[in-house]
Amino acid sequence: MKKLFLYAFLSFAISSYCQTAEDYFKSGLSKLQLEDREGAIADFTKAIQLKPNYVYAYSNRGVAKKDLKDYQGAIEDFTKAIEYDPNFNPVYFNRADAKYNLNDLEGAIADYTIAIKLKPSDAESYYNRGGIYLELNDFHAAIDDYNKSLELEPNNDFVYLQRGYAKNEIKDYEGAIQDFSKAIEFNDGNLEAYFFRASAKSDLNNHVGSIEDYNLLIKLSPNDSFAFYNRGVAKSQLKDFEGAIADYTKAIELDSEFADAYIARALAKIELKQFDSLCADLLKARELGIEEANTFFEQHCK
């Protein structure tokens, strides 16, 4: 028995001793897939110790660190991988994401640009870079990137949504509505697309169309206080003050601290000369920080 145990022990020891960099790498990948990121990092580190120029080990260790929000550590690993293989597209993509999470937006743009140069068919890199341009208020650059992303993946509702938002910001409301409609065509549960399309229609003074979209949005999301509030605003534009008051009231039921809804309801009540409950709305709006409420309070509640 002792001999058998000793043999088994020696076999295990020799097997462990003979593990290669590739063995540790495969083990790390398995752990990464199982979301054991700490274990994956340990295995990738062992692989790198045995093979210091192991690009994939650096790259995947960087991914594990990024998942753990160690963005600086991830960037260091991605940079090391790039030193050994400057043409490996996924590393630039992942390093861009890590830089973005550290608010290095220009650095992220630079990495996405290299990723695109190495792989011009990468729709996601265009989309992500477009998103950063959007954050930087460079709306035309964002639209250019979203255009390219949609050329490569024409059925992505999120890209239509983002491009529509960028068009809305440059006051291309018709173009924005077309994009929001396309987003809804590909995903009729895209709540943001209904919301922004309704808003763009209001910007074009199409308040009836705006109300129709808010109706659809409220059907899909009946607890959305902003949808009720904005539908109330559209109804006010059409002089339907009773309907507007009902919507503002619903918005307040859903969010009792909704300051804009209180002042809007008060203004609608002024139009209908409903002075009995007007002052309570103005007091609440003032309490919530709406300075404009003071003027109306002085006019109607003294």
Backbone bond lengths (Angstrom), bond angles and torsions (degrees), N, CA, C in turn:
res aa  C-N    CA-C-N  psi(-1)  N-CA   C-N-CA  omega(-1)  CA-C   N-CA-C  phi
1 M - - - 1.460 - - 1.519 110.80 -
2 K 1.375 115.97 -40.69 1.461 119.45 -179.01 1.512 110.71 -62.27
3 K 1.340 115.08 -41.66 1.461 118.77 -179.82 1.529 110.65 -61.78
4 L 1.336 115.12 -44.52 1.459 118.98 -179.17 1.523 111.16 -62.52
5 F 1.343 116.79 -42.21 1.462 120.93 -179.96 1.523 110.16 -64.23
6 L 1.357 115.52 -43.75 1.457 119.97 -179.18 1.521 110.55 -63.79
7 Y 1.333 115.89 -39.62 1.460 119.90 179.33 1.537 110.61 -64.16
8 A 1.326 114.83 -43.67 1.463 119.03 179.58 1.516 110.66 -63.58
9 F 1.330 116.33 -40.80 1.464 120.36 -179.86 1.524 110.80 -63.84
10 L 1.347 115.37 -44.97 1.464 119.53 -180.00 1.527 111.00 -64.33
11 S 1.342 115.96 -38.83 1.465 119.39 179.10 1.522 110.39 -62.57
12 F 1.344 116.34 -42.48 1.469 120.62 179.07 1.517 110.63 -63.90
13 A 1.350 115.68 -43.33 1.462 120.26 -178.22 1.516 111.00 -64.07
14 I 1.348 115.99 -43.82 1.461 119.88 -179.77 1.522 110.24 -65.21
15 S 1.371 115.14 -41.49 1.459 119.51 179.61 1.516 110.94 -61.06
16 S 1.362 116.39 -44.18 1.454 120.02 179.77 1.515 110.43 -64.59
17 Y 1.332 115.71 -41.92 1.457 120.66 -177.16 1.528 111.08 -64.21
18 C 1.336 115.58 -30.80 1.460 119.66 -174.25 1.526 113.51 -91.76
19 Q 1.334 118.15 6.28 1.459 118.89 177.42 1.525 110.10 -60.35
20 T 1.303 115.18 134.88 1.461 121.15 -177.87 1.531 110.53 -95.26
21 A 1.330 114.45 171.46 1.463 119.66 175.79 1.525 110.29 -59.07
22 E 1.328 115.82 -37.67 1.468 120.07 179.76 1.523 111.25 -66.12
23 D 1.346 116.72 -36.98 1.467 119.71 177.84 1.531 110.49 -61.71
24 Y 1.320 116.01 -47.13 1.472 119.71 179.12 1.530 110.88 -63.95
25 F 1.329 115.48 -37.65 1.466 119.09 179.81 1.529 110.73 -63.34
26 K 1.335 116.40 -46.43 1.470 120.15 179.45 1.524 110.91 -62.76
27 S 1.321 115.72 -40.12 1.464 119.74 177.51 1.531 110.32 -63.00
28 G 1.330 115.82 -41.31 1.462 120.44 178.19 1.515 112.00 -62.34
29 L 1.336 116.00 -41.55 1.464 119.75 178.23 1.524 111.20 -61.85
30 S 1.341 115.78 -43.59 1.467 119.79 179.23 1.523 110.83 -60.23
31 K 1.325 115.84 -44.02 1.469 119.82 179.88 1.527 111.20 -66.45
32 L 1.326 115.90 -36.70 1.464 119.55 178.67 1.530 110.37 -64.13
33 Q 1.333 116.22 -40.79 1.463 120.40 178.24 1.522 111.57 -65.25
34 L 1.339 116.37 -29.82 1.471 121.45 178.32 1.528 111.81 -88.34
35 E 1.329 116.07 5.74 1.470 123.85 178.79 1.531 112.83 65.89
36 D 1.340 115.90 22.61 1.468 120.43 170.97 1.530 106.67 -90.54
37 R 1.315 115.74 79.48 1.462 119.91 -170.98 1.523 112.37 -72.78
38 E 1.309 117.32 -36.56 1.469 119.79 177.79 1.524 110.11 -63.09
39 G 1.342 115.95 -44.65 1.461 119.72 177.72 1.514 111.87 -63.86
40 A 1.326 116.45 -38.44 1.464 120.79 178.51 1.518 110.52 -63.24
41 I 1.324 116.72 -43.65 1.474 120.67 179.50 1.522 110.40 -60.36
42 A 1.332 116.57 -41.76 1.470 120.36 179.46 1.527 110.54 -61.47
43 D 1.335 116.99 -42.96 1.468 120.11 -179.65 1.526 111.74 -69.37
44 F 1.317 117.58 -42.63 1.467 119.68 178.49 1.530 110.61 -63.28
45 T 1.326 116.26 -35.31 1.468 120.29 178.07 1.522 110.41 -63.62
46 K 1.336 117.03 -42.27 1.470 120.75 177.76 1.528 110.57 -64.61
47 A 1.319 116.22 -39.30 1.466 119.65 177.84 1.523 110.75 -61.53
48 I 1.324 116.46 -41.18 1.470 121.27 179.90 1.521 110.94 -68.12
49 Q 1.324 116.88 -36.32 1.469 119.96 177.74 1.520 110.79 -61.58
50 L 1.333 116.28 -37.36 1.458 120.41 -179.90 1.529 112.21 -82.26
51 K 1.328 115.95 -25.04 1.464 120.58 -177.30 1.530 107.83 -142.04
52 P 1.326 116.99 85.80 1.476 121.39 -170.29 1.530 115.52 -62.13
53 N 1.312 118.06 -16.54 1.474 120.06 179.51 1.530 111.72 -106.23
54 Y 1.320 116.92 27.47 1.466 122.81 -174.18 1.538 109.39 -79.30
55 V 1.318 115.30 92.60 1.470 121.93 -174.27 1.524 111.69 -56.98
56 Y 1.335 116.93 -47.98 1.466 120.07 -175.56 1.522 111.96 -66.59
57 A 1.334 116.45 -31.15 1.467 119.19 177.87 1.527 110.31 -68.82
58 Y 1.328 116.56 -43.80 1.475 119.55 175.84 1.533 110.37 -61.17
59 S 1.332 115.65 -44.96 1.462 120.31 -176.99 1.525 111.45 -61.22
60 N 1.329 116.28 -47.80 1.461 119.40 -177.36 1.523 112.40 -74.67
61 R 1.327 117.10 -30.24 1.467 118.10 173.57 1.527 109.31 -65.45
62 G 1.329 115.74 -37.29 1.460 119.70 175.63 1.521 112.00 -61.61
63 V 1.332 116.54 -40.62 1.471 120.50 177.94 1.524 110.48 -61.98
64 A 1.340 116.37 -44.34 1.468 120.19 179.36 1.526 110.78 -62.06
65 K 1.322 116.58 -42.67 1.471 119.96 178.67 1.529 110.81 -65.17
66 K 1.323 115.88 -39.43 1.471 119.38 178.91 1.525 110.36 -62.72
67 D 1.339 115.93 -41.60 1.467 119.83 178.25 1.527 111.58 -61.90
68 L 1.336 116.27 -29.68 1.472 121.34 178.49 1.528 111.89 -88.43
69 K 1.327 115.55 6.98 1.475 122.62 179.09 1.534 113.14 67.66
70 D 1.327 116.30 19.96 1.468 120.38 170.98 1.528 106.49 -89.68
71 Y 1.325 115.43 74.08 1.462 120.09 -171.15 1.524 112.17 -68.35
72 Q 1.331 117.16 -37.23 1.458 119.12 179.58 1.520 110.74 -66.09
73 G 1.347 116.10 -43.16 1.460 119.72 176.82 1.515 111.56 -62.59
74 A 1.319 116.47 -38.35 1.463 120.84 178.04 1.523 110.72 -63.37
75 I 1.325 116.52 -44.62 1.468 120.72 179.63 1.524 110.44 -60.00
76 E 1.321 116.84 -41.58 1.469 120.33 179.08 1.522 110.76 -61.28
77 D 1.341 117.35 -41.67 1.465 119.88 178.86 1.524 111.57 -68.62
78 F 1.316 117.20 -42.46 1.469 119.67 178.93 1.529 110.64 -63.59
79 T 1.319 116.00 -38.36 1.468 120.21 179.13 1.522 110.44 -64.68
80 K 1.336 116.03 -39.49 1.467 120.20 178.32 1.530 110.18 -64.45
81 A 1.330 116.50 -41.72 1.465 119.94 178.00 1.524 110.76 -61.30
82 I 1.327 116.55 -39.41 1.465 121.31 179.75 1.526 110.85 -66.30
83 E 1.330 117.12 -35.10 1.472 120.33 176.97 1.521 110.59 -57.82
84 Y 1.340 116.36 -39.69 1.461 120.71 -177.51 1.526 112.83 -85.20
85 D 1.348 116.81 -26.52 1.467 120.27 178.80 1.526 108.76 -147.30
86 P 1.327 116.97 89.32 1.475 120.67 -175.78 1.525 114.11 -72.17
87 N 1.321 118.46 -2.07 1.465 121.22 -178.73 1.525 113.13 -111.19
88 F 1.339 116.54 17.81 1.465 121.13 -177.53 1.531 109.04 -91.43
89 N 1.323 115.61 98.12 1.475 122.34 -172.71 1.530 115.29 -53.42
90 P 1.349 120.38 -47.38 1.471 119.16 -174.61 1.523 114.16 -59.54
91 V 1.338 117.57 -27.55 1.463 119.54 -178.02 1.527 110.32 -68.45
92 Y 1.315 116.94 -39.97 1.473 119.96 177.63 1.529 110.21 -64.40
93 F 1.335 116.20 -41.06 1.465 120.66 178.78 1.529 110.31 -59.73
94 N 1.326 115.68 -48.35 1.465 119.72 -178.03 1.527 112.00 -69.62
95 R 1.331 116.88 -36.71 1.464 118.44 178.23 1.527 110.04 -66.94
96 A 1.333 116.45 -36.35 1.468 119.99 176.23 1.524 110.48 -59.42
97 D 1.325 116.36 -43.28 1.465 120.29 -179.57 1.523 110.94 -64.01
98 A 1.338 116.53 -41.53 1.467 120.01 178.18 1.529 110.96 -64.05
99 K 1.324 116.70 -42.57 1.473 120.25 178.24 1.525 110.72 -63.10
100 Y 1.324 115.78 -40.07 1.469 119.36 178.20 1.528 110.43 -58.88
101 N 1.320 116.09 -42.20 1.465 119.95 -179.22 1.521 112.88 -69.27
102 L 1.322 117.35 -16.42 1.468 121.68 173.17 1.528 110.92 -97.49
103 N 1.333 115.44 9.80 1.473 122.66 179.17 1.523 113.12 66.03
104 D 1.331 116.50 21.93 1.465 120.63 172.90 1.526 106.91 -89.86
105 L 1.322 116.15 77.47 1.459 120.61 -172.28 1.524 112.26 -68.81
106 E 1.318 116.50 -40.35 1.468 119.40 179.28 1.524 110.63 -65.55
107 G 1.342 116.19 -39.92 1.460 119.79 177.26 1.515 111.78 -64.07
108 A 1.326 116.36 -38.18 1.462 120.69 177.96 1.525 110.71 -65.23
109 I 1.323 116.80 -43.36 1.470 120.49 177.65 1.525 110.34 -59.02
110 A 1.331 116.47 -43.59 1.469 120.45 -179.37 1.526 110.94 -60.16
111 D 1.344 116.81 -42.07 1.465 119.61 -179.38 1.522 112.01 -70.90
112 Y 1.329 117.50 -39.96 1.468 118.74 176.65 1.526 110.51 -63.20
113 T 1.321 116.59 -34.42 1.466 120.59 179.33 1.526 110.54 -64.15
114 I 1.337 116.43 -41.52 1.471 119.68 177.32 1.523 110.01 -67.30
115 A 1.339 116.54 -42.27 1.468 120.29 178.75 1.528 110.69 -58.06
116 I 1.319 116.70 -40.93 1.468 121.50 178.98 1.525 110.94 -67.54
117 K 1.321 116.24 -39.43 1.470 120.13 178.46 1.526 110.51 -62.21
118 L 1.336 116.08 -39.34 1.462 120.70 -179.30 1.525 112.07 -76.65
119 K 1.347 115.97 -29.04 1.468 120.00 -179.19 1.527 108.64 -142.03
120 P 1.326 117.07 84.19 1.471 121.04 -175.61 1.531 114.07 -63.94
121 S 1.322 117.52 -13.45 1.469 120.78 -179.47 1.525 112.40 -92.15
122 D 1.326 117.42 9.90 1.469 121.62 -176.09 1.529 110.25 -85.37
123 A 1.326 116.35 91.50 1.470 121.54 -177.10 1.520 111.95 -61.15
124 E 1.335 116.92 -35.12 1.465 119.86 -176.20 1.521 111.97 -67.60
125 S 1.327 117.37 -34.33 1.464 119.80 177.66 1.527 110.73 -65.25
126 Y 1.335 116.45 -41.37 1.473 119.23 175.70 1.527 110.39 -61.76
127 Y 1.328 116.08 -44.00 1.466 120.57 -178.55 1.527 111.00 -62.01
128 N 1.333 116.32 -47.00 1.466 119.65 -178.53 1.527 111.91 -66.19
129 R 1.326 116.26 -41.39 1.467 118.43 178.19 1.525 110.06 -65.15
130 G 1.324 116.42 -39.13 1.458 120.12 176.20 1.516 111.90 -59.55
131 G 1.330 116.05 -38.53 1.460 120.00 178.37 1.516 112.59 -63.12
132 I 1.327 116.42 -36.53 1.470 119.75 178.11 1.529 110.18 -70.30
133 Y 1.323 116.44 -42.42 1.475 118.69 175.68 1.531 110.46 -57.93
134 L 1.324 115.91 -37.91 1.465 120.28 178.53 1.528 110.43 -62.05
135 E 1.335 116.34 -43.78 1.469 120.50 177.83 1.524 111.69 -62.26
136 L 1.330 115.87 -32.75 1.464 120.74 -179.65 1.532 112.06 -85.68
137 N 1.324 116.51 5.34 1.474 122.55 -179.60 1.526 113.32 63.58
138 D 1.334 116.03 22.68 1.463 120.40 173.82 1.532 106.27 -94.22
139 F 1.324 115.80 77.02 1.457 121.31 -167.70 1.525 112.73 -69.10
140 H 1.325 117.26 -35.52 1.466 119.55 179.91 1.530 110.77 -66.89
141 A 1.338 117.03 -41.12 1.467 119.95 177.13 1.524 110.20 -64.45
142 A 1.331 116.36 -39.20 1.467 120.43 177.87 1.526 110.32 -61.09
143 I 1.321 116.54 -45.88 1.467 120.75 -179.51 1.524 110.53 -61.68
144 D 1.331 117.49 -41.09 1.468 120.84 178.18 1.527 110.81 -58.59
145 D 1.344 116.31 -43.84 1.466 119.50 -179.89 1.526 111.57 -68.81
146 Y 1.321 117.09 -39.49 1.464 119.36 178.16 1.526 110.68 -65.85
147 N 1.337 116.86 -36.11 1.469 120.31 175.76 1.524 110.29 -57.49
148 K 1.331 115.90 -46.83 1.462 120.62 -177.95 1.525 110.81 -66.87
149 S 1.329 116.09 -41.04 1.460 119.79 178.64 1.528 111.05 -60.23
150 L 1.331 116.37 -40.49 1.465 120.37 -179.27 1.523 112.26 -73.22
151 E 1.321 117.27 -28.57 1.467 119.58 173.00 1.528 109.87 -60.24
152 L 1.329 115.76 -37.80 1.463 121.41 -176.21 1.523 112.12 -84.96
153 E 1.337 117.12 -35.00 1.472 122.16 179.28 1.531 108.42 -135.48
154 P 1.317 117.68 84.70 1.472 120.62 -170.37 1.526 115.57 -75.22
155 N 1.324 118.70 -2.11 1.469 120.14 -176.30 1.523 113.32 -110.64
156 N 1.317 117.46 20.06 1.466 120.89 -175.38 1.528 110.07 -91.81
157 D 1.328 116.85 106.71 1.468 120.02 -175.94 1.521 112.49 -65.64
158 F 1.344 117.24 -30.62 1.462 119.60 -179.32 1.528 111.67 -66.64
159 V 1.322 117.26 -35.19 1.466 119.90 179.22 1.530 109.91 -68.98
160 Y 1.330 116.62 -41.10 1.474 119.02 175.37 1.523 110.62 -60.77
161 L 1.332 116.17 -41.18 1.464 120.11 179.25 1.522 110.96 -59.89
162 Q 1.341 116.46 -48.29 1.460 120.62 -177.95 1.528 111.80 -67.34
163 R 1.324 116.28 -39.77 1.470 118.40 178.50 1.524 109.99 -66.17
164 G 1.325 116.37 -38.26 1.459 119.80 176.32 1.515 111.64 -61.12
165 Y 1.325 115.82 -40.75 1.468 119.31 178.65 1.530 110.44 -63.64
166 A 1.341 116.89 -42.69 1.468 120.52 178.82 1.528 110.75 -62.84
167 K 1.327 116.98 -41.74 1.470 120.39 178.02 1.528 110.66 -64.41
168 N 1.311 115.60 -38.21 1.465 119.85 178.12 1.530 110.67 -60.23
169 E 1.331 116.07 -38.56 1.466 120.98 -178.02 1.524 112.40 -68.05
170 I 1.340 117.13 -26.16 1.468 119.40 176.90 1.535 110.62 -98.45
171 K 1.339 115.11 15.61 1.472 123.38 175.51 1.527 113.56 66.02
172 D 1.333 116.16 22.86 1.464 120.11 170.95 1.527 106.58 -88.93
173 Y 1.334 115.50 74.29 1.460 120.17 -172.13 1.522 112.31 -68.71
174 E 1.332 116.77 -36.73 1.467 119.60 178.09 1.527 110.43 -62.83
175 G 1.341 115.16 -45.95 1.460 119.15 178.25 1.515 111.74 -63.11
176 A 1.320 116.07 -38.43 1.466 120.52 178.66 1.524 110.51 -63.24
177 I 1.325 116.89 -44.95 1.470 121.05 179.87 1.524 110.54 -60.57
178 Q 1.334 116.59 -40.97 1.466 119.90 178.05 1.524 110.93 -60.67
179 D 1.340 116.35 -42.17 1.463 119.32 -179.85 1.525 111.86 -69.30
180 F 1.323 117.34 -41.67 1.466 119.36 178.24 1.530 110.31 -63.67
181 S 1.329 116.37 -36.92 1.469 120.15 177.72 1.525 110.51 -64.97
182 K 1.328 116.01 -38.57 1.463 120.34 178.74 1.531 110.15 -66.49
183 A 1.322 116.41 -40.02 1.468 120.19 177.36 1.523 110.26 -60.10
184 I 1.328 116.85 -41.81 1.467 121.43 179.15 1.523 110.80 -67.87
185 E 1.332 116.26 -36.22 1.469 120.53 178.40 1.526 110.79 -58.99
186 F 1.327 116.58 -40.98 1.462 120.40 -178.93 1.528 112.66 -84.84
187 N 1.329 116.60 -21.10 1.470 120.19 179.45 1.526 108.56 -151.99
188 D 1.329 115.93 94.49 1.471 118.95 -175.00 1.529 112.67 -74.27
189 G 1.326 116.38 2.63 1.461 120.15 174.01 1.514 112.79 -104.38
190 N 1.323 116.85 11.87 1.468 121.31 -179.42 1.534 109.09 -78.06
191 L 1.328 116.33 93.51 1.466 121.48 -173.25 1.524 112.15 -61.82
192 E 1.331 116.22 -40.19 1.464 119.42 -178.35 1.525 111.62 -61.91
193 A 1.329 116.07 -34.76 1.467 119.45 -178.97 1.529 110.54 -64.45
194 Y 1.329 117.30 -41.61 1.473 119.98 176.41 1.525 110.36 -63.14
195 F 1.334 116.21 -44.07 1.467 120.83 -177.44 1.528 111.04 -61.59
196 F 1.334 116.13 -50.12 1.465 119.47 -176.59 1.529 111.75 -71.64
197 R 1.338 116.93 -32.01 1.469 117.95 177.10 1.525 109.99 -66.82
198 A 1.323 116.27 -40.39 1.465 120.14 176.88 1.522 110.76 -60.75
199 S 1.334 115.89 -42.21 1.465 120.57 179.93 1.523 111.21 -64.25
200 A 1.344 116.47 -42.28 1.469 120.17 179.46 1.526 110.98 -65.19
201 K 1.323 116.72 -36.91 1.468 119.66 177.14 1.526 110.76 -64.45
202 S 1.328 116.71 -39.08 1.468 119.63 176.41 1.521 110.97 -63.03
203 D 1.337 116.13 -38.10 1.467 119.47 178.54 1.525 111.75 -63.08
204 L 1.333 115.91 -25.24 1.472 121.01 176.42 1.531 111.26 -94.62
205 N 1.335 115.57 11.90 1.476 121.98 -178.67 1.523 113.01 62.19
206 N 1.320 116.08 22.23 1.470 120.69 174.12 1.533 107.43 -93.27
207 H 1.317 115.84 72.92 1.464 120.20 -173.50 1.529 111.77 -72.76
208 V 1.320 116.66 -29.78 1.466 119.63 176.05 1.529 109.79 -63.79
209 G 1.341 116.09 -47.13 1.464 120.17 177.26 1.510 111.91 -63.00
210 S 1.316 116.47 -37.41 1.459 121.40 177.85 1.526 110.53 -61.43
211 I 1.331 116.45 -46.29 1.472 120.81 179.27 1.526 110.81 -61.34
212 E 1.323 116.97 -39.47 1.469 120.55 178.20 1.524 110.97 -59.27
213 D 1.338 116.48 -41.60 1.463 119.39 178.84 1.526 111.62 -69.19
214 Y 1.323 116.89 -40.58 1.465 118.54 176.94 1.527 110.92 -63.93
215 N 1.338 117.43 -33.85 1.468 120.16 175.25 1.527 110.80 -59.46
216 L 1.343 115.35 -45.51 1.466 120.19 179.15 1.523 110.80 -64.04
217 L 1.328 115.78 -42.56 1.459 120.26 -179.60 1.526 110.82 -62.94
218 I 1.328 116.72 -44.15 1.465 120.64 -178.86 1.528 110.84 -65.65
219 K 1.316 116.76 -34.14 1.466 120.10 176.33 1.527 110.68 -62.96
220 L 1.331 116.03 -39.17 1.465 121.11 179.84 1.524 112.35 -79.66
221 S 1.333 116.09 -31.49 1.469 121.00 -175.18 1.531 108.99 -137.76
222 P 1.342 116.64 78.33 1.475 120.28 -171.14 1.523 115.28 -70.35
223 N 1.327 117.87 -5.84 1.465 120.66 179.24 1.527 112.62 -109.32
224 D 1.310 115.98 21.00 1.467 121.11 -178.70 1.530 109.17 -88.17
225 S 1.320 116.47 100.22 1.468 120.75 -176.96 1.526 111.83 -63.22
226 F 1.338 117.17 -34.37 1.467 120.08 -179.70 1.526 111.30 -67.11
227 A 1.337 117.06 -34.95 1.465 120.00 178.41 1.526 110.47 -64.28
228 F 1.323 116.72 -43.67 1.470 119.53 177.46 1.531 110.85 -64.65
229 Y 1.335 116.00 -43.35 1.466 119.32 179.97 1.527 111.21 -60.42
230 N 1.319 116.41 -48.59 1.465 119.72 -177.48 1.524 112.00 -68.12
231 R 1.325 116.71 -33.81 1.464 117.73 175.04 1.529 109.91 -65.34
232 G 1.337 115.50 -36.27 1.458 119.48 175.57 1.517 112.21 -61.83
233 V 1.332 116.38 -40.72 1.471 120.45 177.72 1.527 110.27 -61.49
234 A 1.339 116.46 -44.01 1.471 120.20 179.37 1.527 110.51 -63.04
235 K 1.325 116.76 -40.39 1.470 119.77 178.27 1.531 110.98 -65.35
236 S 1.323 116.39 -37.57 1.469 119.62 176.73 1.519 110.96 -61.48
237 Q 1.337 116.11 -38.88 1.464 119.88 178.33 1.530 111.48 -62.40
238 L 1.325 115.70 -28.14 1.469 120.75 178.73 1.527 111.63 -93.58
239 K 1.344 116.79 9.91 1.474 122.95 179.35 1.532 112.98 66.44
240 D 1.337 116.62 17.18 1.471 120.08 174.80 1.531 107.27 -89.56
241 F 1.321 115.83 74.76 1.460 120.30 -173.08 1.527 112.42 -71.95
242 E 1.323 117.59 -31.73 1.466 120.08 176.04 1.532 110.03 -62.68
243 G 1.337 114.67 -47.54 1.464 118.92 178.01 1.515 111.83 -63.27
244 A 1.331 116.43 -38.39 1.464 120.87 178.94 1.523 110.53 -63.07
245 I 1.343 116.50 -45.35 1.470 120.41 179.89 1.528 110.63 -60.10
246 A 1.326 116.64 -40.78 1.469 120.09 178.27 1.530 110.90 -60.64
247 D 1.338 116.60 -40.85 1.467 119.82 179.65 1.524 111.74 -70.92
248 Y 1.313 117.87 -42.01 1.468 119.96 177.65 1.531 110.30 -62.21
249 T 1.329 115.71 -38.47 1.466 120.10 178.66 1.524 110.75 -62.88
250 K 1.335 116.67 -41.65 1.470 120.50 178.03 1.525 110.72 -65.37
251 A 1.323 116.51 -40.30 1.469 120.22 177.84 1.523 110.36 -60.20
252 I 1.331 116.74 -40.74 1.469 121.34 -179.92 1.525 110.86 -69.86
253 E 1.335 117.06 -36.24 1.470 120.06 175.54 1.525 110.57 -59.83
254 L 1.324 116.02 -38.59 1.466 121.11 -178.79 1.524 112.33 -78.94
255 D 1.333 116.88 -27.71 1.468 121.80 -179.22 1.527 108.48 -146.26
256 S 1.324 115.81 96.96 1.471 120.63 -173.72 1.527 113.09 -68.61
257 E 1.341 117.72 -9.82 1.465 121.65 179.27 1.529 112.05 -105.62
258 F 1.310 116.90 18.76 1.470 122.35 -176.18 1.532 108.25 -79.55
259 A 1.319 116.26 88.38 1.468 122.02 -172.87 1.521 112.70 -58.86
260 D 1.333 116.81 -45.64 1.468 120.03 -177.26 1.528 111.77 -62.17
261 A 1.328 116.46 -31.51 1.465 119.29 179.73 1.527 111.09 -68.54
262 Y 1.331 116.76 -36.22 1.473 119.75 178.30 1.529 111.26 -65.20
263 I 1.338 116.84 -47.02 1.469 118.85 -178.22 1.531 110.44 -68.23
264 A 1.338 116.71 -37.10 1.468 119.80 178.91 1.528 110.54 -65.82
265 R 1.346 116.18 -40.93 1.466 118.48 178.42 1.529 110.50 -65.13
266 A 1.330 115.97 -38.48 1.467 119.78 177.99 1.525 111.03 -61.48
267 L 1.322 117.25 -43.87 1.469 120.62 -179.42 1.525 111.33 -64.92
268 A 1.342 116.19 -37.68 1.468 119.23 177.01 1.529 110.55 -65.90
269 K 1.327 116.43 -37.50 1.473 120.18 178.06 1.530 111.15 -66.16
270 I 1.329 116.54 -35.54 1.471 119.70 176.08 1.525 109.85 -60.97
271 E 1.334 116.31 -42.68 1.469 119.96 179.52 1.527 111.26 -60.61
272 L 1.338 116.61 -33.91 1.467 120.99 -178.36 1.528 112.00 -95.63
273 K 1.351 115.44 3.33 1.472 121.05 -179.23 1.533 112.31 57.51
274 Q 1.338 114.59 37.09 1.469 120.14 176.18 1.531 108.24 -92.84
275 F 1.297 116.86 76.78 1.461 121.26 -170.80 1.535 113.48 -81.54
276 D 1.337 118.06 -15.42 1.460 120.23 -174.88 1.531 112.46 -60.64
277 S 1.342 116.71 -45.58 1.472 120.44 -177.02 1.526 112.77 -104.00
278 L 1.316 115.31 4.22 1.469 120.38 -176.07 1.523 112.29 -63.28
279 C 1.338 116.64 -45.95 1.467 120.31 -171.61 1.523 112.27 -64.75
280 A 1.329 116.59 -34.32 1.471 119.96 178.74 1.526 110.37 -62.30
281 D 1.333 116.70 -40.09 1.470 120.34 177.79 1.525 111.12 -65.48
282 L 1.320 116.55 -41.65 1.465 119.84 -179.62 1.523 111.22 -66.70
283 L 1.331 116.66 -39.14 1.470 119.80 177.81 1.524 110.83 -63.79
284 K 1.337 116.36 -42.10 1.470 119.99 179.80 1.527 110.52 -66.61
285 A 1.319 116.78 -41.49 1.467 120.26 178.13 1.521 110.19 -61.53
286 R 1.337 116.35 -42.57 1.468 120.27 178.76 1.522 110.76 -64.08
287 E 1.318 115.99 -42.44 1.471 121.05 178.38 1.522 111.28 -59.20
288 L 1.338 116.33 -34.38 1.468 121.77 -178.28 1.527 112.77 -88.74
289 G 1.335 117.02 6.14 1.459 119.68 170.72 1.508 116.52 102.66
290 I 1.325 118.56 9.62 1.464 120.79 178.14 1.529 108.59 -86.89
291 E 1.326 117.36 100.21 1.467 121.34 -176.52 1.526 111.97 -64.68
292 E 1.310 116.81 -31.65 1.467 122.25 179.69 1.531 111.39 -56.67
293 A 1.335 116.42 -27.08 1.466 120.41 -178.06 1.526 111.69 -61.96
294 N 1.342 117.15 -29.84 1.471 120.38 -179.81 1.526 111.71 -59.45
295 T 1.332 115.78 -43.75 1.468 120.30 -178.30 1.519 110.92 -60.19
296 F 1.335 115.92 -47.71 1.467 119.56 -178.82 1.528 111.46 -69.13
297 F 1.336 116.31 -32.80 1.465 119.41 177.77 1.526 110.35 -64.06
298 E 1.334 115.35 -42.72 1.469 119.73 178.91 1.530 110.92 -62.83
299 Q 1.315 116.15 -35.64 1.471 120.47 -176.85 1.528 113.32 -76.40
300 H 1.341 117.09 -35.00 1.466 119.45 -168.41 1.525 114.97 -119.03
301 C 1.318 117.59 -8.88 1.469 118.49 -172.23 1.523 113.28 -123.11
302 K 1.291 118.76 17.42 1.470 121.60 179.63 1.521 110.19 -106.41
